[in-house]
């Protein structure tokens, strides 16, 4: 498939106009030496091991969830990894496409994947995207869900650990007195979860002030967690990458159907969480 044709299909799959304004998404590097694409390596982060894997598997495009070109480059040299990756991609004829928050925003995107482990009766974006001038009920940043039946906090933690594929989570436990104030009208018991708000990656700013019993995100600062607890809410932190990595396998199946059978999408085996728990 011609590179530009593939880019058009990737854009229709997750429109970049729905990405955050600060983000750098879409076609970031266009190779002139590989106008046709047969194999695409998908990854969360484009690292040097991932690039070597793409070369060994003869992939002419890397679809990197996080944009490897974000802050501006003033020079491209061999003395830092980011520069080396871009230089190597150019030399190797490999194009780079990054969807990042376009995938977060899309219906059936990263944030929807996070809540797929829950049984809910209502789901809406935290910040809806505008489609034809009207707020979308399915597309936008973050998700808030109302559960069909309440869950204990312990059960919610176990459910997310299993779904995210992690052995542990970090919990910011709601202040009991503030919890009672929040639920003074309903009398909802402490540690009983009826509403969940999620944000892939770093959710400190998006989740701020959102009315939910439980926040789920990858990371927050120390002071952001303190603020959540003081509002009488719980927050689960899984580490940044764990809220995103599991989505790759499901999205590769979707992309294969959406794009065409003549383009093979491969999930990188070299792409790993940069942080180890020891």
MIMAR-86999 format. One record per residue: x, y, z of N, C-alpha, C, O in turn; residue in three letters. Coordinates in steps of 0.05 Angstrom, whole numbers, plus 5000, padded with zeros to 4 digits. Each point is the difference from the previous one (the first is absolute). Example, Ala and Ser with C-alpha at 12.3 -4.5 7.8 and 13.67 -1.06 7.14 Angstrom:
// MIMAR-86999
526448865156498250245000501850245000502150005013ALA497250214973501650245001498550225014501050225004SER
END
This chain:
// MIMAR-86999
501749765000498350245000501850255000502050015014UNK497250194970501550255000499950135027498049995014UNK504250144994500250125026497850205005498749995021UNK500850184960498050215004497149885002498350115014UNK501349674972497449865002499649895028497950025012UNK504349864999499949895027499650225020498449975019UNK502950264978499750225019497150105000498950065021UNK499949954956497150084998498249815015498150085013UNK502549664985498449805014500550015030498149975016UNK504350084992500650035029498650255011499150005023UNK500850214961498750255008496949955003498850115019UNK500149744963497149945001499349825024497850015011UNK504249824996499649825023499950155026498449945017UNK503350264986500150165024500850294991502350064999UNK495750104996500550274989501850175019499550025023UNK502750084965501850165016498850265010501150135018UNK496749964969498850255009498849975028499450195014UNK500249554995498949965027502249965021499549955023UNK503050074968502349985019500150275016498950204992UNK502649795030500450245016501650214984501749934984UNK497750335020501350214985503050015004501550084982UNK499549835042502850015006501649774988502450005000UNK496149804989501349754992501250034972499550194986UNK502349625008501249994973499449734988501449805004UNK496550204979499049744990499950004970500450214987UNK499349555002499849974971502649904989501649875014UNK498950184960502549924987502250185008500050244994UNK501949665021502250165011502649984983501650195000UNK498749594986502349974983499249844975498949785002UNK501550344975499249884975502449914985501750174992UNK498649575003502349904986499550034970497949944990UNK504250154996499850024971500949754986499549954976UNK501949885039501149754988498149765003500549804987UNK497450235029498049785002497250104996498550045019UNK500850024956497350114994497849805005497750085004UNK502949664997498049805005500549875027502349965009UNK495549975006500249895026498749725001497649984992UNK503949825016498949735003499849925029498249845007UNK503750255010500049935028500250255017501650184994UNK496949825028500050225019500549895028498649825009UNK503450285004500649925028498650195019500550244999UNK497849665018498650175019501449985027500949795009UNK499350445005501550015025498950235017498850194990UNK501649795036499350225017502150224999499550234997UNK503049685004502350194999502049914978500549764997UNK500450434988502049944980502850045012501050225003UNK500249555005502749995011501949884979499149914979UNK503450105027501949884981499649704997500249904977UNK499349945044499449724996497549964982500049814984UNK498050365019497649974983500750064971499049874982UNK502650335014500950074973501549774987499549934977UNK502349945038501549774990498149774993500449864980UNK497550115036498049794995498650064973499549824984UNK499750445012498750074976501749954975499049904980UNK503650155023501849954978500249704994500049914977UNK500349935045500349714996497549874989500249804986UNK497550325019497549894990499150134974497849954989UNK504050235000499550134974497450175000498549994981UNK501150155041497750185002500850274988502150115007UNK496250004976500650264988498550225014500250244992UNK498349705029498750205017500049915029499649765005UNK500950435013499749955028497650175010500150254997UNK497949625014497750145011500550025030499649815015UNK501450424994500850045028497850165014499550234993UNK499349655027497950135015501050275011498750214996UNK503549795019501250255009501650124978501749864987UNK498050405007501550124978503050035007500750125019UNK501049764965502950025004501150274993502250085008UNK496350084977500650274994497950175014497750014992UNK503150135029498150165016501150285004499150194988UNK502949835029501450265002501750044975500949814988UNK499550445005501450064975502949925002501350015021UNK499849894956502849944998501550244989499150134981UNK503149945032501850214989502349894984501350144985UNK499249605020502149874985499549705001498849905020UNK502149954960499849715000502949895000501450024980UNK499449875042502749895003499849725012497949915008UNK504449974993500249725010500449995031500349785010UNK499750445003500650005029497649985018500350015025UNK497349964964497749935017498149824986499950004975UNK498649845040498449784989497850104981499649894979UNK499050335029497850104983501050084973498749934980UNK503550215019501250074974500849764984499449984976UNK501949835037500949764986497749854988500249894977UNK497650095037497749854990498950134975499549864980UNK500250415020499050134976501949974976499249944978UNK503450105028502049974978499949714989500049974976UNK499949845042500049724991497549934984500149854981UNK497650275027497549954985500250124972499249874980UNK502050365018500450134973501849834983499349944977UNK502949975034502049844985498849734992500549904979UNK497849995039498849734995497450014984498949794994UNK500250454999497650024984497549935015498149884989UNK501850185037497749935017498550265007501150195011UNK496349814983498350235007498949965029499949785010UNK499350445002499050005027497250135001499750224990UNK498449655022497350115004499449975030500549805012UNK498450415000499250005028497150095004499350224991UNK499049615021497350075005499550135028498350175003UNK503149745017499950095027497250075009498349835002UNK501150435004497450075012497749974980497750025008UNK502949944967497849944981498949725006497649954998UNK504249875010499149735009498650025028498149855005UNK502850335012498750045026497150094996498249925014UNK501550264967497450134996498049824985497650025006UNK503249824976498249864982498149815015500749895021UNK497050074967498149805010501349734997501049934979UNK499049915042501449745001503050045000501549844989UNK499350385023502950065002501249915026498949825014UNK503350304994501649925023498350025026500049815016UNK498750414987498450045025497649805002499349915021UNK499550034956497949815000501149725007498749855014UNK503750094976501249745007500449985030499649785011UNK501250435002500549995029497549925015500249845019UNK497550274973497549945015498649754990497949935011UNK503149944969498749764989499849775020498449824997UNK503150205025499949785020497750045019499549835018UNK499150404980497850065018497349954987499850024976UNK498349935041497249974990498650275007499550065023UNK499950094956499050275005497450054984499449864980UNK499050335030497550074986500250274986498250064984UNK503950095021500350264987503050064997501649955019UNK499150164958502850074995500150254983498750014979UNK502750195030500350254985502950105002501449945019UNK499450234961502750125003500050215022498050135006UNK504349915006500450215019499950274986498750195008UNK502949834970500050244983499149914972501749904985UNK495850145008499049904974501450144977500650245001UNK499849614977500950124975497750134986497749925004UNK502850294980497850124985499949874973501950004984UNK495849895009499549884974497650134988497850005010UNK502750124966498050164987498850225018497750065000UNK504150055017499350225017498649935026499350185016UNK500349564989498649915024501849825016501549854989UNK498350165038501649835017499349704995497749935000UNK504449914996499649714996499449865026501150075021UNK497349724978499549845023501849755001499949845019UNK501750124960501749774998502950064995501849835004UNK498950414988502750074992500950245016498550195004UNK504049805007501150225016502049895020500649765000UNK500450415016502149935019498949885026498150115011UNK503149674997499249875025497249874997498650044981UNK500649815040497449885001499050005029501649975019UNK495850074984498649975026497949784996498450024982UNK501649785036498049794998498549985026501050045022UNK496449904975498349945022499549705000499049894980UNK501749975041499949715001497149905002498350145011UNK501249634977497349875002499549935029497850035010UNK504249865003499849935029502550105014502249994988UNK497650105036502350115015502149785005499349775003UNK503250314998502349835006501350095025500150245006UNK501049575009501750085023502650104988500749934978UNK500650255037502650104990502049774996501550014981UNK498449805036501849774997499549854975501949924985UNK495650045008499349864975500850164976500949894980UNK498750375021500750184978503149984995500949994978UNK500650015044502949984998500849744986501750004982UNK497149785027500749744988499249994971501549884984UNK496250235009499150004973501950154982500749914978UNK500350325030501850164984502849874999501350024979UNK499649865042502649864999499949784979501949974985UNK496049885015499849784980499950114972501349904982UNK497050315014499650114973502650134989500649974977UNK500850175040502450154992502449824999502250084990UNK497649675021502249825000502250075019502449964993UNK496950145030502050085020499649855026497749925006UNK504450055009499849855026499350195023499249915021UNK501250354975499450195021499250274989500650064977UNK497950095039499250274993500650185024500249905023UNK500150354973500350195022497250135005498750094981UNK500649925044497350105007500250255017501450005021UNK497350214971499550235017497249975011498050024985UNK501849935041497549935013498550255010501150175014UNK496449854978498350235006499950065030499849825017UNK500350444990499750095028497149925009498150094987UNK501649765034497449905008497950235006497749984993UNK503350235020498150225007499150154975497650074998UNK504249974983499250134975498349824983498250104985UNK502249645017498349814986497150035010498150024984UNK501550005042497450035012498750264990497650004994UNK503950215005499050264991499149984970497950114993UNK503749764991499349974972497449854996498550064982UNK501049745035497749834997497950045022498549825007UNK501450435003498150055022497149964991498349935017UNK501150114958497249974990499349714995497849915006UNK504149944984499549724993500649805023498949785001UNK503050315017500849825021501649764990500149795013UNK501250244964501649794989502349915019501450175010UNK498849574994502049905019502850054990500650024976UNK501250015044502950044994501149764985499349775006UNK502450284974501349794984498049854982500749784991UNK497050335004498149894981500250184975499550245001UNK501149644976500550154976497649974981499249784992UNK499750465000497850014981500850144974498949944979UNK503150245023500850144976503150004998501450015020UNK499649964955502949984995500750194978498650014979UNK503550155024501050174980502849914992501749955018UNK498950044957502649904991501450194980498650154986UNK504049845015501650154980502549854995501649955018UNK498949984957502449864993502550185004499950244996UNK502349635013502450155003500150165026499849895022UNK500550374975500150185023497450165003499450174983UNK499149785038497350105002499650235019497750075006UNK504450045005499750205021498450244992498250095016UNK502250024960498650244992497249934990498150145007UNK501649654977497349944989498049915022497750074999UNK503349785020498249895021499450205022498349955017UNK503250274984499650195022497150095003498950124981UNK500049835042497350095007497749834987497750065005UNK503049734980497949834988498549855022501349895019UNK496150114980498349885021499949704995498349904985UNK503349955029500049714999501249895026501550135014UNK497749624993500949875024502949904997501549985020UNK499349964956502649884995501250114974498750004980UNK503850095022501550084976501949774994501149885018UNK499350074956502049814991501750134978498950094980UNK503749925025501850124980502849875004500449845018UNK501550244965502649895002501750135022501349875016UNK498650404985501650145019498850275007498550134985UNK502149965039499450275010502350095018501549835010UNK498850434993502050105019499149955029497649955005UNK504350075013499449965028497850195009498249925015UNK502050334977498050205010497349974986497950075012UNK502149834964497449944986498649775015497550015003UNK504049795006498849785015498950105026497749935008UNK503850245006499050115025497450154996498249985017UNK501650174961497550154995497649824995497850065009UNK502749724977497849814994499049885027497649985004UNK504349935012499349885026498450195017498049935013UNK502950324987498650215017497250074990498450115015UNK501049824960497350044989498249765006497750014992UNK503449795022498449765006499749814976497949874997UNK504250124987499949814977502449825002502050055013UNK497849724973502249814999501450034972498850084981UNK503849855019501450004974501849764999501449935019UNK498549934958501849774994502150094979499250114979UNK503349845027502250064982501449754991500849845017UNK499450114957501149754990502850034989501249804991UNK499950445008502350084984499050074972498249874989UNK503050335000499150124975499449804978497849994988UNK504149845006499949824977497849795002499049914980UNK500350015045498149785003497250074992498349824995UNK501150445004497350084991499850014970497950054989UNK504349904997500150024971500849744985499049944979UNK502949925034501349784986498149784991500349894978UNK497850045040498149784993498250064976498949824989UNK500950445005498250074977501249924973498449964981UNK504250015017501249954974499049754987499550004976UNK500249795039499249744987497250034988499549904978UNK498750235037497250024989499950204976498549964981UNK503150255021499950204978501349894975499250084978UNK502749755024501249884976498049834985500050014975UNK498349855039497849854987498150194985499249954978UNK500150275035498350204987501350134976498750034979UNK503850045023501550124978500149824976499850094977UNK500749655028500149814978497449994984500149994976UNK497750035039497450004986499550274986498850004978UNK502050225035499350264990501750084976499150124981UNK503549805020501850094979499849834975499050084980UNK502049685022500049814978501549765007501750005018UNK497849784968501449755006502850014990501749845008UNK499050354974502749994988502050165017502350024993UNK496850095030501950125019499949845026497949965012UNK504549954997500149855025500950185023502050134999UNK496349865022500650155024501149815021498849805006UNK503550275005501549825019500350155026500850245000UNK498749635023500550125026502949955007500949774999UNK500550435008502849985007500549825024498550005019UNK503649834978500949835022502150145017500649915022UNK500650304967502250145014499050235017501550105017UNK496149984979498850225015499249915027498249835003UNK503050285018499549915027499750245019500850224993UNK498049735030499750205020502950085009501549835008UNK499150434991502750085008500549995030502350025009UNK495649945007500349995029499549725010498049884994UNK503850025022499749735012499450035030500950195013UNK497449634997499449995029501949795011500049774991UNK501650305029502049825011499649965030501549855013UNK
END
